[in-house]
C-alpha cells in the first residue's frame, strides 16, 4: 500500500477492504442487478458508512454478515436505497417529450393512454410526463394514466409529496411553473408543490426491475426506462428488455437514456428515433 492509500485508510471511520467491496458488489448485483464498477469504491464507502452508524455496526464485516445471514432483514431495503443513484431533473433529455406528445395523439376515441416511468426517482420524470400530457390534450384531466416505479422507497416517498426547492425548477419555463406548481409561503417559502391535478395522474409504486415477476399488467403505450440500464450488465439488460416487450402495446414506444446502446438486443427492440425504440414485430 502506498503512503497516500495508507493515509486515506487511517482517516476513515471504518476499515474498508477489497474483500468488503467485492462482497458489496456481489450482494447488490444479486439483489438489484446493479453492476458496480471498480471506481465506485469511495461512493460505496461513503454511503454505507451511514448505514453502519445507523445500525450500530462495528465494521463493514459485521454489517455485511448481517445482510448475508438474513435475506428478509429490513436493512436490505436501506442497503439498496443507499447504493441507488438518483440523478434526475425535470424535462431531462428534452427531445423525448415532443415525441411522446405526438405519440399519444394517436389514441383512439375513448381510449385511456397508459404510460410507465420505470425509474421515477424523486418524481421529476413522471411529473414531466404528466405536464406534457396536460399540454398535449389542453386539459388538467387528460385521458392518461401514469405508473411510476422505483426500487428506492425513500425517493418514491419524496416523489409522492411532489414538493421541490425552487432551484430544482430552473429547467422549467416560468409559464409552466405558474401553470403546474404552487409556490410556498412563510414556512414553505423557497419551495413549490406540484398541483394536485398532476399528482392525481400518477400512481407511485415500489418495484425492483430484477424481480422475477412484475405486478403490473399492460399493455402500455409508452415506457420510460432512461439512464437505468447503464447500471446493469448486458445479460441483465436483455432479461429486463424481454419483460418490457410484452407489456408494450402495438406501436408502443420504449424511451431509453442517451448513454445506453442495445445492439445485443436487436432481436427484441429496434431504434425508431433518437434513443427511442419499438419492439421488433410490433
C-alpha positions in Angstrom: 0.0 0.0 0.0 1.4 3.4 -1.0 1.7 6.3 1.5 -1.4 8.1 0.2 -3.6 5.0 0.3 -2.3 4.2 3.8 -3.1 7.8 4.9 -6.6 7.7 3.5 -7.3 4.3 5.1 -6.2 5.7 8.5 -8.5 8.7 8.5 -11.5 6.6 7.7 -14.0 5.9 10.4 -14.2 2.2 9.3 -11.8 -0.1 7.7 -13.0 -1.0 4.1 -11.1 -3.8 2.5 -11.1 -5.1 -1.1 -12.9 -8.1 0.2 -15.7 -5.9 1.7 -16.1 -4.1 -1.6 -16.3 -7.3 -3.5 -18.9 -8.5 -1.1 -21.0 -5.4 -1.6 -20.7 -5.8 -5.4 -21.9 -9.4 -5.1 -24.9 -8.5 -2.8 -26.2 -5.5 -4.7 -25.9 -7.4 -8.0 -27.8 -10.4 -6.6 -30.5 -8.1 -5.0 -30.9 -5.4 -7.6 -28.9 -6.4 -10.7 -26.6 -3.4 -10.3 -23.1 -4.0 -11.5 -20.8 -1.7 -9.5 -17.7 -0.5 -11.3 -14.3 -0.7 -9.6 -14.1 3.1 -9.4 -17.2 3.2 -7.2 -15.4 2.1 -4.0 -15.3 5.6 -2.4 -19.0 6.1 -3.2 -19.9 2.7 -1.6 -17.8 3.5 1.5 -19.4 6.9 2.0 -23.0 5.8 1.5 -22.8 2.6 3.5 -20.8 4.2 6.4 -24.1 6.0 7.2 -25.8 2.6 7.4 -23.1 1.3 9.7 -23.7 4.2 12.1 -27.5 3.9 11.9 -27.4 0.2 12.7 -24.6 0.4 15.3 -22.4 -1.9 13.3 -18.8 -2.0 14.4 -17.5 -2.5 10.9 -18.2 -3.5 7.3 -17.6 -7.1 8.1 -20.3 -7.2 10.8 -22.7 -5.2 8.7 -22.3 -7.4 5.6 -22.5 -10.6 7.6 -25.9 -9.4 8.9 -27.2 -9.0 5.4 -25.9 -12.3 4.2 -27.3 -14.0 7.2 -30.9 -13.0 6.8 -32.4 -12.5 3.4 -35.5 -11.0 5.0 -33.8 -8.4 7.1 -35.4 -5.0 6.8 -32.0 -3.5 6.4 -31.8 -4.8 2.9 -34.1 -2.0 1.8 -31.9 0.6 3.3 -28.8 -1.1 1.8 -30.3 -0.9 -1.7 -31.6 2.6 -1.2 -28.1 3.8 -0.2 -26.5 2.4 -3.3 -29.1 3.5 -5.8 -28.0 6.6 -7.8 -30.9 9.0 -8.2 -29.7 11.7 -10.6 -32.7 13.3 -12.4 -34.2 16.6 -13.4 -37.4 18.0 -14.9 -37.6 17.5 -18.7 -34.2 15.8 -18.8 -33.4 14.7 -22.3 -36.0 17.1 -23.5 -36.2 15.8 -27.1 -38.2 12.8 -25.8 -41.3 14.8 -24.7 -42.4 16.1 -28.1 -42.1 12.6 -29.4 -44.3 11.3 -26.5 -46.8 14.1 -27.2 -47.1 13.2 -30.9 -47.4 9.5 -29.9 -50.3 9.9 -27.6 -52.2 12.0 -30.1 -52.8 8.7 -32.0 -55.2 7.5 -29.3 -58.5 6.0 -30.3 -61.7 7.8 -29.2 -62.5 6.8 -25.6 -59.0 5.3 -25.1 -57.1 6.0 -21.9 -53.3 6.1 -22.7 -51.2 4.1 -20.2 -47.6 5.2 -19.6 -45.0 3.8 -17.3 -42.0 5.5 -15.8 -39.9 2.6 -14.6 -37.2 4.7 -12.8 -39.2 7.5 -11.2 -36.6 8.6 -8.6 -37.8 11.8 -6.8 -40.6 12.3 -9.4 -39.2 14.8 -11.9 -39.6 12.4 -14.8 -43.2 11.3 -14.2 -44.3 14.8 -13.5 -42.6 16.0 -16.7 -44.6 13.3 -18.5 -47.8 14.5 -16.8 -47.1 18.1 -17.7 -46.6 17.0 -21.3 -49.9 15.2 -21.3 -51.8 18.2 -19.9 -50.3 20.4 -22.6 -51.0 17.9 -25.3 -54.7 17.5 -24.5 -55.1 21.0 -23.2 -56.8 19.7 -20.1 -55.8 19.1 -16.4 -57.6 15.8 -16.7 -56.2 14.2 -19.9 -57.1 10.7 -20.8 -53.9 9.3 -19.4 -52.7 7.2 -16.5 -49.1 7.1 -15.5 -47.5 4.4 -13.4 -44.2 5.5 -11.7 -42.0 2.9 -10.1 -38.6 2.8 -8.5 -36.5 0.4 -6.4 -35.7 3.2 -3.8 -38.6 3.6 -1.4 -37.2 6.8 0.1 -37.1 8.7 -3.2 -40.6 7.4 -4.1 -41.9 8.9 -0.8 -40.5 12.2 -1.9 -42.0 11.9 -5.3 -45.4 11.3 -3.9 -45.2 14.6 -2.0 -44.3 16.5 -5.1 -42.5 19.2 -3.2 -39.3 20.7 -4.7 -37.0 23.6 -3.8 -37.2 26.4 -6.3 -33.7 25.8 -7.6 -34.9 22.3 -8.8 -37.3 24.1 -11.1 -34.6 26.0 -13.0 -35.1 23.8 -16.1 -38.8 24.6 -16.3 -40.2 27.7 -18.0 -41.9 30.4 -15.9 -45.1 29.7 -17.8 -45.0 26.0 -16.8 -44.2 26.9 -13.2 -47.2 29.2 -13.0 -49.4 26.5 -14.5 -48.3 23.4 -12.7 -46.8 24.5 -9.3 -48.0 26.2 -6.2 -45.3 28.2 -4.6 -44.9 28.0 -0.8 -45.3 30.9 1.6 -44.0 31.7 5.1 -42.5 28.4 6.5 -42.6 26.8 3.0 -41.0 29.8 1.2 -38.4 28.6 -1.3 -40.4 25.5 -2.2 -43.1 24.7 -4.7 -45.6 21.8 -4.8 -46.9 20.1 -7.9 -50.6 20.8 -8.5 -52.9 18.1 -7.2 -54.3 17.6 -10.7 -50.9 16.4 -11.9 -50.3 14.2 -8.9 -53.7 12.6 -9.5 -52.5 11.4 -12.9 -49.7 9.3 -11.4 -49.6 6.1 -9.3 -46.3 5.6 -7.4 -45.3 2.0 -6.6 -42.0 0.4 -5.5 -40.5 -2.1 -8.0 -37.2 -3.8 -8.4 -36.7 -4.4 -12.1 -34.8 -7.5 -11.1 -37.9 -9.1 -9.6 -38.8 -12.3 -11.4 -42.4 -11.2 -11.7 -43.8 -7.7 -12.2 -47.2 -6.9 -10.7 -48.3 -4.6 -13.4 -50.3 -5.6 -16.5 -50.0 -4.0 -19.9 -50.4 -3.0 -22.4 -48.6 0.3 -22.0 -48.5 2.9 -24.8 -45.0 4.1 -23.8 -42.4 3.0 -21.2 -39.6 5.3 -20.0 -36.5 3.5 -18.7 -33.9 6.2 -19.1 -30.4 6.1 -17.7 -31.1 2.9 -15.7 -29.7 0.2 -17.9 -26.2 1.6 -17.6 -26.0 0.1 -14.1 -26.8 -3.4 -15.3 -24.6 -5.8 -17.3 -25.7 -6.9 -20.7 -27.3 -10.2 -19.7 -29.4 -8.3 -17.1 -30.3 -5.6 -19.6 -31.5 -8.3 -22.0 -33.6 -10.0 -19.3 -35.3 -6.7 -18.5 -36.0 -5.9 -22.1 -37.5 -9.3 -22.5 -40.1 -8.4 -19.9 -40.7 -4.9 -21.3 -41.6 -6.0 -24.8 -44.7 -8.0 -24.0 -46.0 -5.1 -21.9 -45.9 -2.6 -24.8 -49.0 -2.0 -26.9 -48.8 -2.5 -30.7 -46.8 0.5 -31.8 -45.8 1.3 -28.2 -42.6 3.2 -27.6 -39.7 2.5 -25.3 -37.7 5.6 -24.3 -34.1 4.9 -23.2 -31.1 7.0 -22.0 -28.6 8.7 -24.3 -25.7 6.6 -22.9 -27.4 3.3 -23.5 -26.8 1.1 -26.5 -28.7 -2.2 -27.2 -27.1 -3.8 -30.2 -27.1 -7.0 -28.1 -30.9 -6.9 -28.0 -31.6 -6.2 -31.7 -33.9 -9.3 -31.8 -36.1 -7.6 -29.2 -36.2 -3.9 -30.0 -35.4 -1.6 -32.9 -34.4 2.1 -33.0 -37.1 4.4 -34.4 -35.9 7.8 -33.2 -33.2 9.3 -31.1 -32.9 6.8 -28.2 -36.5 5.7 -28.8 -37.3 2.1 -29.6 -40.1 -0.2 -30.7 -40.4 -3.9 -30.1 -39.4 -6.0 -33.1 -42.5 -7.2 -34.9 -44.9 -4.7 -33.2 
